[in-house]
């Protein structure tokens, strides 16, 4: 798995979580204002710290 930081056409940053190997996009973040690129990295860092212990909730019937 990897995180890819990109810039949208309106100058805002976002990241994608991509699968290992083929780098298929699994999820895309919200956008962050251009001046807040550090917020993108902070969100990535938080996911990296906490994802291993995340609960799986299945609300489907």
PABA-255497 format. One record per residue (C-alpha): x, y, z; residue number from 1; residue in three letters. Coordinates in nm, 3 decimals. Example, Ala and Ser with C-alpha at 12.3 -4.5 7.8 and 13.67 -1.06 7.14 Angstrom:
2
KOLKOL      c1      c2      c3 seq type
KOLKOL   1.230  -0.450   0.780   1  ALA
KOLKOL   1.367  -0.106   0.714   2  SER
//
This chain:
61
KOLKOL      c1      c2      c3 seq type
KOLKOL   0.000   0.000   0.000   1  UNK
KOLKOL   0.112   0.353  -0.064   2  UNK
KOLKOL  -0.012   0.709  -0.036   3  UNK
KOLKOL   0.006   0.941  -0.337   4  UNK
KOLKOL  -0.026   1.319  -0.285   5  UNK
KOLKOL  -0.160   1.509  -0.586   6  UNK
KOLKOL  -0.278   1.857  -0.673   7  UNK
KOLKOL  -0.626   1.910  -0.821   8  UNK
KOLKOL  -0.696   2.141  -1.112   9  UNK
KOLKOL  -0.810   2.415  -0.872  10  UNK
KOLKOL  -0.480   2.406  -0.681  11  UNK
KOLKOL  -0.592   2.203  -0.380  12  UNK
KOLKOL  -0.409   1.898  -0.253  13  UNK
KOLKOL  -0.551   1.552  -0.189  14  UNK
KOLKOL  -0.416   1.202  -0.144  15  UNK
KOLKOL  -0.500   0.859  -0.272  16  UNK
KOLKOL  -0.450   0.533  -0.091  17  UNK
KOLKOL  -0.323   0.288  -0.351  18  UNK
KOLKOL  -0.288  -0.089  -0.348  19  UNK
KOLKOL   0.058  -0.240  -0.347  20  UNK
KOLKOL   0.177  -0.390  -0.673  21  UNK
KOLKOL  -0.062  -0.241  -0.929  22  UNK
KOLKOL  -0.121   0.092  -0.744  23  UNK
KOLKOL  -0.497   0.076  -0.800  24  UNK
KOLKOL  -0.669   0.361  -0.614  25  UNK
KOLKOL  -0.858   0.224  -0.313  26  UNK
KOLKOL  -0.969   0.556  -0.161  27  UNK
KOLKOL  -0.937   0.928  -0.224  28  UNK
KOLKOL  -0.927   1.193   0.048  29  UNK
KOLKOL  -1.105   1.522   0.070  30  UNK
KOLKOL  -0.920   1.820  -0.079  31  UNK
KOLKOL  -0.703   2.050   0.130  32  UNK
KOLKOL  -0.638   2.416   0.056  33  UNK
KOLKOL  -0.308   2.485  -0.119  34  UNK
KOLKOL  -0.165   2.657   0.188  35  UNK
KOLKOL  -0.250   2.351   0.399  36  UNK
KOLKOL  -0.040   2.084   0.227  37  UNK
KOLKOL   0.096   1.996   0.569  38  UNK
KOLKOL  -0.259   1.890   0.664  39  UNK
KOLKOL  -0.246   1.629   0.387  40  UNK
KOLKOL   0.069   1.483   0.539  41  UNK
KOLKOL  -0.081   1.494   0.889  42  UNK
KOLKOL  -0.386   1.298   0.769  43  UNK
KOLKOL  -0.161   1.039   0.605  44  UNK
KOLKOL   0.047   1.009   0.921  45  UNK
KOLKOL  -0.266   0.955   1.131  46  UNK
KOLKOL  -0.395   0.682   0.900  47  UNK
KOLKOL  -0.056   0.510   0.905  48  UNK
KOLKOL  -0.052   0.513   1.286  49  UNK
KOLKOL  -0.406   0.395   1.342  50  UNK
KOLKOL  -0.506   0.177   1.046  51  UNK
KOLKOL  -0.351  -0.141   1.181  52  UNK
KOLKOL  -0.586  -0.148   1.477  53  UNK
KOLKOL  -0.899  -0.021   1.303  54  UNK
KOLKOL  -1.231  -0.193   1.362  55  UNK
KOLKOL  -1.436  -0.326   1.072  56  UNK
KOLKOL  -1.805  -0.239   1.100  57  UNK
KOLKOL  -2.049  -0.421   0.874  58  UNK
KOLKOL  -2.387  -0.247   0.860  59  UNK
KOLKOL  -2.519  -0.449   0.566  60  UNK
KOLKOL  -2.820  -0.667   0.623  61  UNK
//
